[in-house]
């Protein structure tokens, strides 16, 4: 995929996040690996006003090109791409239900088997840290160990994946799980699936979905 096409996909992903109500205004951001660098959405711009030219190209030293400044959260994009060779796309949102649970510091247990879609038996919640800081990035990286999604304490969520389309799809799924868990908590404590059952589900998820079609 050439750079301009990837930039277009990032704008479209940002617009989809806004359309789905997962981000509002200039909140949240999107990142994508590009060759030996990465692209990230600009700081302080809503999806509706963003163009492919506004996407910021960065290196792993924290330098960027162009007239736009990168998202204030560029550090966790850099650090996740550096640490996780399986990750080519990152979505960060302030979606309503994920953020609600994050503000309670709640890890999401295996109340539903689809928790496994996020890569583990739980969806962790990292401790709070000031936005845009290295401490926030360090917390996020730890919460994402062996996972495809995490909550950020008093902040929102991060979802990672192999492509922007798949990462967007998982973001929708995680927000749905957060909503379901929030609704369950209005009634009481959920029945949590056992570790043994989640081991079975995680194994089944390895074969879930359609196989990749070679170019």
N, C-alpha and C positions, 0 to 999 in steps of 0.2 A: 504494500500500500504506500502510495507516495504521500509526501508531507501535507499537501493541500487537501487531499481526500480525508486524511486523518483529522485535520483541523475542522473540516466540514462535519465529520461525524461527531466531533466533540461539541460543536455548536448545536447540532441536532439532539444530542444526548441531553445537553443543558436545557433545551426547549422542552424535551419530553419530561424532564424532571419537574419543570415549572407547570406544564400542562397537567401532569398527574398530581400536582399539589405536594410533591415531595420536597421542593424548594420554593421559596417565595422571595421576590425582590432579588437582591444580590447575595443572598445566603448560599452557602455550599459551594462546591467546586468539582471539577472533573480533571483527571490527568490521564495521559497515555504515553507509553514508552515509544520512543522513536529512535531507531538505530542505537547509537551510544549515548543518547541524551533523552530528554523527555519533554512533553508538552503539557502545559497547565493553563486553565482558564485564568483571565486577568482579575485582579482585585477590584471590588467595588462596582462591577458591571452586572446588570441583569441579563438573563438569557436573551430577552427580546431585543436588546440593543447590541448584542455581541455579533461580530462577524468572524469568519475564519482568520482574517488578518490580525484580529485582536488576541488570538491565542498566543501564549508566550512560550518560546523555546528556551530551555534551560540545560545547563550541564550539571554534573554531579558535584561540582565545586560550589554551586549556588549562584553562578553567573547567568545572566539572561540577555537576550537580544531583543531589539525593537523598542518602540515608544511606550508600550504598556508595561506596567509593573505586574508581576505574577501574583497569584493568590497569596494572601498572608499565610496560608497553610502549606506553602510549597515544600517546607521541610519534611512533612510526613510523606508527601509524594516522593521526594528524592529518596528518603530512607527506606520506604517500602519497596520501591523499584530496585534499590541497591541490594536489599536483603532477600528479596523474593523473586527469583528468576522465573517462577511460574506466573507472575503477575505482569500483565501488559496494560491494564486499565484500572483506574481507581475512581470511585464515586463517593463524595462526601455530601451528606444532606443534614438539614435541620428539620426533618419530617416530624409531624406532630406526635405520633405515638412512640417512635424511637426516642425522640427527645424527652418526652414525658417520663419514660422509664429511666433514661440516662440521668435525668434530674433527681431521681430517687436512688441512683447508684445501683440499680437492679440488674443483676445477671439474669438472662432468660434461661430457665431450665428446660429440660426435655418434656414440656407439657404436651407437645405435639411432635409427631415423628419428623415433620418437615424442618425442624431445627437442624437436622442433618444436612440440609441443603447448604447451610453456612459452614460446613466442614467439620463439625464436631458435635459433642453431646450437649453443649451449651452455647449461648452467645454471650461472651464476656462483656463486662462493662469496666472500662479503664478508670483509674482515679482522675479527678479533675486536675487540669493544668491550664494556664492562661493560653488563649488562642495564639497561634503563630509561633509558639516557643519550641525550643528543642525538647523541653520536658514533655510537652504534649506529644511530640513525635515519638519519644522514647516509650511513653505509656501506650500509645497506639500500637507500636510495633510488638510490644509484649502481649497485648490483648489479642493481636492477630496471629500469634504463633499457632500454627496448625489449623488456622481458621480462614474463612473467606469474608467474614464480617465481624464487626464489634461495635459496641456502643462506646461513646466518649462521655465520661462523667460530666453532667451539667452542660451538655454541648449538642450532641447529635449522634450520627453513626458514620462508619466507613465501611464500604464494600469493595472487594477487589476481585479481579477475574482475568480471564485470558483475552477477552475482547470487550469492547464497549457495550455491544448488544447484550452479551451474557451478563455483564456486570450490572447493567440497567435492570435486566430481568430479575436478578437476585436482589437488587435493592427494593424492587416492588414486593418481592416475596418476604423479605425481612420486615419491611414496614407492616405488611399484612399480619405477620406473626406477632409483631409488637402490639398491634391493635387487638388481636385475639387474646393475647396474654393480659393486656390491660383490662379487657372485658371480663375475663375469667376472675381477675382479682377483685372485681366489683361484687362477685358472688362469694368468693372464699379462696382457699388455697387449692390449686389444681392437683390432680393425680399426675405424678411425674413418672415417666417411663423409666424402667430400670436400665442400668449400664449395660446389662447383657442384651436387652432388646435393642438398645441404641447401637451396640456393636453389630448386630444383625442388619439394622437399617443402614448404617454407614457402609457396610459391605455391599448391600444391594444398590446403594447410590453410585457405586463405582461403575455400574452397568446401566445407570438410569439415563434416559434421553437418547437422542440419535447420535450415531457415531460421526466423527468428523469426516467430511468429504474432502479427499485430497484435491489440490489444484490441478 
